[in-house]
Amino acid sequence: MFSGDGAEFIYEPCGKGRMVLAAPDGSIYCGRRYRVYRSADRGETWRFVTEMPSGLPRRLISSFRLGGRLLRQEVRALAVMSGGGLVAANRRGVYFADAGEPVMRPSRLELPRDASIAPPMTLTVGPSETIVWGEYKSAKNHGLPIRVYASTDRGRSFHIAWETRPGDIRHVHNMIFDPASGCYWLLAGDHGDEPGIGRLSTDFTSFEWVVKGQQRYRATDLFDLGDHFVYGTDTEKEANAVMSLEKKSGRVEKVCETDGSCIYSCRFGGIFALTTSVEPSEVNRGQYAGLWISRDGHEWRRVLQAKKDLWHPTYFQFGSLILPRGASQDDTIYFSGQALEGMDGRIYRAHVGKA
């Protein structure tokens, strides 16, 4: 058992891997290279579910932890369907599996005009189990449209549902389904006029930017608090912060400053959690990743710090405390370490007192 920056925060190891998803039924999912595991008992045991296909050379290299980090051999995104089916993504593609299938199959993706598809950073389940995602292109100034893909057959095939104007954004970080507003919120990055948060109708016929063109609009996830969102910024260009965005007006206010770029956030029961990464830049000079929590979305405190390990961040990944996507009804917090001293490739569960 370990305590964080406050005696009320206690965490302990509960397995190896990379946190991927917190499901509404209380189960949690992790990835070990391209393998997917599920725990239904708060991390006490992990059961193999399925795996994404991979060639022998990549499997051999990634059998070493540093090799896996270099190749980014990991489950990047995961969605769980009713009946136990899964849809997953990595840097190479999108895959699906029916319940009980040990190896996933590649999804059929509609080819765009330029015949180039960038797999997503996240997957979102919308109305009637429609699965949506936006392309995550790494190239800067590519001048291409970015597409939103959708599937109505549980991930077997995806069609182009909508696309941006050429060069409007670099890539899509995430898409958040908002049942109350009846839309998806599209989160885009990265530089200049590219960052933004926009509203896309669920039939993909209507889109509008709510905010755009500033680093404070650069988000990877949102906490939905009814009439407004709260999110952590993900930027290496400016000081990072927790922000509040009013849905109707688009008014954005700073809630508090943080210690680094925020890539991961998750709600665990009544606890909002986000983490900051060690992403070296002129602004982000710190060498510690942080875990921040709040019970109302507006009063935040950092409860844990972890130091970046000695390996180069560009080649062997930023130092991060990785939270699962999704949300849990349980107050137990789950996270994994990436490129952090003594924590890399390990999963932890944590409990927070009332202090």
N, C-alpha and C positions, 0 to 999 in steps of 0.2 A: 504494500500500500504506500502511496506517495501523497503528499499534500502540495498544493499549488501555492500561489502568492497569498492566499488566505487560508486559514485553518479550516474554513467551511467547505473547501474544495478538495475532495479526496479522489484519487484515481489509481487504477491498478491495471496491469496487463491482462488481456483476455484472448490472446491469439496472435497470429501472424497474418499479414496481408495489408490490403489497402481498402479503407472504407469506401463503399460505393453508394448504398441506398438504405434509407430507413423507410420501411413500409408501414402503412396505416394499421396493419394487424399486429404490430409490435415486433415483427421479425426484422432482422438486419442482414444485409448482404455485404460481402467483401470480395475482392479479387486477389488472386495469387497468380501473378503473371496473367495468362488469359483464362484462368479457371475461375468459376463463380461458386462461392460457398454461401450457405444460409445458416443463420442461427435463430432458433425460436426460444432460446432460454437465456437471453441476455449475455451471449458470448461464452457461456460455459462450454458448449460444444458447437462444432461447425460441421455441416453436412455438404458434401459436394453436390452441386446441382447440374452444371453443364460447363462447357468450355468453348471458346472461340477457336477456329482452326488456325494452325500456325505451321510453317515449314520447319523442317529439321534444323537448318542452320540457326534460325532465330531461337528455336527451343534450346539448342546447345549453348548459345551465347547467354541467353537469359537465365540459364540454370544457375549462373553466378549473379548475385544481387546487383553488382555494379554493371554487369552486362545488360540486365533488365532495365536498369535506370538509364543507361546510355541509349538503348533502343526504344525507350518508353513502352516496354512490353507490359501493358496494363489494361485493365478494363476501365475505359474512360467514362462510360455512361451506361445506365441500366434502367429498364422499365419492366414492371411486372404486370402481366395481364390476368384477368379473371381465369380461373382454371389452372393457373400455374405456368402459363407460357411466359417466355422472356424475350425481350429485345435488347440488344447490347451494341455498343460501339467502341471501337478503338481508333488509333490513328490511321488504320488501313481500310476500314470499312464499317458497315452496319450488318448485323446478324440477327437471326431469330431462332427460337427453338420452342417446340411444343413441350408440354409437361412430360418429364421423364426422358427426354432426348439427351444423350450424353454429350453430343457434339452439335454445336449450332451450325446453321446453314446461312450462306450469304444472302442478304435481301436483294431483290431486283430493284435497281435504282434507275429512274428515267434519266437518260443522258441529256445534258443541256447542249446548247448549240456549240459551245467551245469544247465539248467532250471532256470536261474536267470537273470532278466532283470532290469537294473537301468534306470528309466525315465530320460529324458534330462533336461539340464539347459536352452537350447535354441532350437528353431525350425528355419529352413531355407527353403525358397522357391527357387528352382532352375529352370532349363530349363523345359518348358512344365508343369509348376506347380508341378514338383516333389518335395515332401517334404522330407527333410533329417534331421537327428539328430544323435548325438553320445551319448553313455551312460555316465551318470554321477554317478560313484560309489563313495561313501563316504569312504569306508573302505581303510585303508592304507595297502600297501604291499600285495594286494590280489592275485597277481600272475596270474591273469586271462586275457584273451584277452578282449579288449574293442571293441564293435561292432558299426558300423554305420548302421542305419536303413533308409530305403527309402520307400516312398509310391507314387504310380502313380494313385491312385484312390481317391484322395482328402482326405486322412487320414483314410479311412475305414480300411485299412490293411497296415501293414509295414513288409517288408522282410529284412533279413540281407543282406546288399549290400557289406559290406567289414568289415574286422576285423584286429586289430593289433596283433602282436606277444604277447603271454602270458607275462604279467608283464611289457610290454614296457612303458605303461603310467598308471596313476591312473584313469583318466577320461578325457572326452572331454568337454571343456568349450563352444566351439562354432564352427560353420562351416560357412564360408563366401563364397558366390558364387561370382566369378569374371568373368563377361561376356567377358572382353577383353582377359583374359588368357585362358578362356574356362575350368576352374577348380574350385574346392572348396579348400579353405584354412582351414585346420583343426588346431584348437588351443587346446593344451593339457596341463595338469598339472599333478603333482604338485611339487614333490621333487626329489632330486638327479638327475638322468638322465631322469626323466619323462617329464619335461616341454619341449615343442617344438612347432614349427609351420611348418606344412607340406602341400604339394600340392597333392590333390586327384583328379583324372580325373573324369569327369561327368558320365562316364560309369562304374566307380568304378573298373577299371582293372589295374590302375597304380597309385602308391603312392611313394612319396619321401619326406624325411625330408629336409627342407631348413635350419633350425637351430634347435638345440636340446641340452638339458643337462645343461642349466644354468637358474637361476631365472629371468634373464633379458629377456628370451624368454617366460615367463609365462604371457599370455594375455587372455582376455575374449572377446575382440572385436577388430576390425581394422578399421581405416579410410583409404579408398582407394584414394591415390593421383596420380594414374596413374602408374608410374614406381616404386613407393614405398608405403609402408604403414606407418602410424603413430598409436601408441597405448600406453596405460598406462599399466604399469606392475601391477600384482596382487600377491604380495608376502608379507609374514610376516617374511621372512628370511633375507631380505636385504632392504636397502633404496629403495623406489619406485621412478619411473621416467617415463617421456614420452620418448618413443623410436621411432627411424625411422629404417625401414627395407627395403632394396632394394630387389625387387622381384627376379631379375635375379642372382645377386651375393650372396645374403644372408647377405650382410654387414649390421651390426647393429650399430647405433650410438645413444648416449644419447642426447635428445633434451633439457630437463630440469628436475630437481628433483621435486617431488610432496610430499604431506604431508601424504600419506597413500596408501593402496592398492586400485587399481581401478577395480571395478567389472562392472560398468555401463558406457556406452558412447553412444552418439547419435549425428547425424548431423541434425541441424535445419536450413534449407536454407543455407545461407553462413556462419553459425556459427558451429564450432566443439565444442562439450561439453563432458566433462568427469567428473566423481565424484570420490572422495576418501572416504573410509569407515573407521570407528573406529574398527580395528581388533587388539586387544591388543597382543603385543609380545615384546620380548626384543628390537626389532628394532622400532616397531610402538608403541610409548608411548603416542601419542597425544590423546586427548579426543574430537576432533572436526572433523566432516566430512566436506569435501570441494567440491565446484563446481568450475571447471576450464573451461575457454573458450579460443578459438583461432579463428581467421579469415583466417589463412593460414596453420594451422597445425603445425607451428614451433615456433611462438611467443605466449606463453601461460600466462594467468594471472588468479589468483584465485579471484572470485567475491563474494563468499559467504562461510561462515563457520557456522556450527550448532553443538551444543554440544550434546554428548551422554547423554541419560537419565540414571536414577539410576538403571535400571534393568540389571541383569547379561547378558553379551553379548552372552555367550554360549547357555543359555536356552531361552533368550528372544531377540535374534538377535543382530547382529552388528549394530552400528549406521551408517545409510547410507542415502544419497540423491539419490533416485532411478530415473534413467532416463529410458524412454521407449527404447525398441529395435527398429530397423528399421531406417527410415529417413523421414524427412518432408521437403517440399518445402518452408515452412514458417519459418521466423526467430524467431518466438515466441518459447521460451524454456519452456518445461513442465517437472516437476519433482515432486516426492512425498517424504515425510519423513518417515523414519523407525527408531524406537528406538532413536529418537532425541527429546530433550526438546521442548515442545510446537508445534512440527511439526509432531509427529507420526500419521500415517494414514491420512494425509492431502495432497491434491494435490495443486500445485502452478503453475502459469504461470509467465513468466518473459520476460522482454524486455531489450535489450542491446543497449546503445547509440554507437556512432561512436568513442568515446574516447578510 
